[in-house]
Amino acid sequence: MRWIWIDKFVEFESGRRAVSLKNVTLAEEHLHDHFPGFPVMPECLMIEAMAQTAGILVGQAKKFREKVILAKIKKAAFFDYVKPGDTIELEANIESIAQEAASTSGKITCSDKLIAEIDLMFSHIDQNLAGKEFPEENFVFGTGTSVFESLIRDALSESGQKTEANQ
Amino acid sequence: MAMSRDEIFTQVQEVLVDALGVDDDEVTTDATLMGDLGAESIDFLDIVFRLEKAFGIKIPREELFPAESLMNNSEYVHNGKLTEKGMAELREKMPHTNLTSFENDPDINKLGDLFTVNAIINYVEGKLNAA
């Protein structure tokens, strides 16, 4: 089973940008402890949601062939709380992508209010780490890829139609 | 218009402050990226991406930081030291870096010391002049 921390993609432009949604609910147990009587989404889990949004964007750009690993949090700034019942929108943009790595910038909003700015770097680990060997199997996008593909399918086909309509 | 060395330094300094989370007064021309500024391998890619944006140039990673690929080639490294062949390769690939003190003791653990702020400035300057 893969731990998917976003609910759906609403926009997906291959190799450029993606927008996903995450619904926050009081059924998430950690919110009862974070904090008792004052449930707010932990900021580290906002970074996780952005890492998944941007990571899938980066993975799809190379047709899910690379093992894409979160390598660096370049920036994470938070401006407001996210509470149960909120839907947050995560927008990720690819700033640079090379054979070995990619860097992304992103922002999280809730009803058009800025919640966070999160810039990340991902490593394509087979192209890095000085010839260290990793398992053949793609443990990032291998067996779980069907889940990721279903997540982006609708958004990809809609974005595709938009591009065609613009041409 | 060509950029002066000072202008290049200011931009490089800004890139390193953002990429490595260091203070601008730490980024002196002779500071080493790994030793003095605490850069790790993924930071080198971050720096490459940021330099490309800041100066509008294209940087093949092995061109700016070639020692990484040298270190993994058994032809170039023997018993933790760079071989003659490796040294020749390094000289060819890092023309913008002063290798004199490294040549006396080519311990590969000291390769990191070759990546100085000055080496980046030299590289960018060469790249901008060539454009």
Interface residues (C-beta under 8 A of the other chain):
Chain A: A71 K72 K74 E95 S96 A98 E100 A101 S103 M121 S123 N128 L129 A130 G131
Chain B: D18 A19 S41 I42 D43 L45 D46 V48 F49 E52 K53 R61 E68 M71 N72
